[in-house]
Amino acid sequence: MKRIAVTLILLALPTAAAFAADAAAGKAVYDSKCKMCHGAEGAGGAMDKASIAGTPEAATKAAIASGKGKMKAMPAVTGAALDNVAAYVASLKK
């Protein structure tokens, strides 16, 4: 039984990698949907004076999906685009 579980996990690893978020694709989403308020590198822009650079992916996804503070929810950013932009924001230097 243990061998079967290990085999299934090993078989699933390449599949999980195929679905990993793409920070480069997330930059394109960020540039079109987020940059005008959060700045080019997430250090704060016209609307948002606080840095979002390096924010954990889960927090970024929650803020995009539900809104946070003055930021309204962004219902147009979902699925892979949401994963990708969260990965991009997490990759930015604080």
Backbone torsions as a table, in degrees:
resi	resn	phi	psi	omega
1	MET	NA	-42.0	-179.7
2	LYS	-62.4	-39.9	178.9
3	ARG	-62.4	-39.8	179.4
4	ILE	-64.3	-44.3	179.7
5	ALA	-62.4	-44.2	179.2
6	VAL	-63.8	-42.6	179.2
7	THR	-61.5	-44.3	179.2
8	LEU	-62.7	-40.2	178.4
9	ILE	-64.4	-44.8	179.9
10	LEU	-64.4	-35.6	177.0
11	LEU	-70.0	-30.1	-178.2
12	ALA	-79.7	-21.6	-177.3
13	LEU	-57.7	-48.4	178.4
14	PRO	-62.3	-34.5	178.0
15	THR	-65.3	-42.9	178.6
16	ALA	-62.8	-39.4	179.2
17	ALA	-64.6	-34.2	179.9
18	ALA	-66.4	-24.6	-179.2
19	PHE	-101.0	8.1	-179.6
20	ALA	-64.5	148.1	179.8
21	ALA	-65.0	149.0	-177.9
22	ASP	-112.6	101.2	-177.5
23	ALA	-61.6	-33.8	178.9
24	ALA	-64.6	-42.3	175.8
25	ALA	-67.8	-33.0	177.9
26	GLY	-64.7	-31.3	177.8
27	LYS	-61.5	-40.2	178.4
28	ALA	-62.4	-42.7	177.1
29	VAL	-65.0	-46.1	179.5
30	TYR	-57.5	-46.8	-178.0
31	ASP	-61.0	-35.7	-177.8
32	SER	-87.6	-27.3	-173.2
33	LYS	-114.0	-21.8	-168.3
34	CYS	-121.8	-32.2	-171.1
35	LYS	-57.8	-36.5	-176.4
36	MET	-61.6	-27.2	178.8
37	CYS	-103.9	-36.2	-172.7
38	HIS	-99.1	-4.1	178.7
39	GLY	86.3	162.1	-174.3
40	ALA	-61.5	-36.8	-177.5
41	GLU	-114.6	18.5	177.9
42	GLY	75.4	15.2	-177.3
43	ALA	-90.8	4.8	-178.4
44	GLY	108.3	140.8	-178.5
45	GLY	-135.5	-148.5	-174.9
46	ALA	-58.6	-42.9	-176.4
47	MET	-97.3	-36.5	-173.9
48	ASP	-109.6	114.8	-178.9
49	LYS	-91.0	-7.0	-179.4
50	ALA	-94.7	149.1	177.6
51	SER	-76.0	133.7	173.0
52	ILE	-110.1	-2.7	-177.8
53	ALA	-58.6	133.7	177.7
54	GLY	79.8	7.9	179.1
55	THR	-63.6	136.3	178.9
56	PRO	-57.6	146.9	-175.7
57	GLU	-56.9	-41.6	-178.3
58	ALA	-62.6	-40.4	179.9
59	ALA	-67.9	-39.6	178.2
60	THR	-64.0	-45.7	179.6
61	LYS	-60.4	-43.3	-179.9
62	ALA	-63.2	-42.5	-179.6
63	ALA	-65.6	-40.6	179.2
64	ILE	-67.3	-43.3	-176.5
65	ALA	-72.7	-38.5	-172.5
66	SER	-115.4	-12.5	-174.4
67	GLY	86.0	162.1	178.9
68	LYS	-159.3	127.9	-178.7
69	GLY	58.5	-125.8	179.5
70	LYS	-77.2	-16.2	-177.8
71	MET	-77.8	127.9	175.8
72	LYS	-84.6	157.4	176.5
73	ALA	-59.0	149.9	179.2
74	MET	-115.9	78.0	-174.3
75	PRO	-64.1	-15.6	179.1
76	ALA	-77.6	-14.9	-179.2
77	VAL	-102.5	102.9	-176.4
78	THR	-138.5	174.8	173.1
79	GLY	55.2	-131.8	-177.6
80	ALA	-62.8	-35.7	179.4
81	ALA	-62.7	-39.5	177.8
82	LEU	-64.9	-45.6	177.6
83	ASP	-60.6	-43.1	-176.9
84	ASN	-68.0	-44.1	-179.7
85	VAL	-68.2	-34.8	176.7
86	ALA	-65.0	-39.5	177.0
87	ALA	-65.4	-39.1	178.8
88	TYR	-64.8	-48.1	-179.7
89	VAL	-61.1	-41.5	179.0
90	ALA	-63.5	-27.9	-177.9
91	SER	-81.6	-14.2	-178.3
92	LEU	-70.3	146.9	177.9
93	LYS	-80.9	140.9	177.9
94	LYS	-78.4	NA	NA
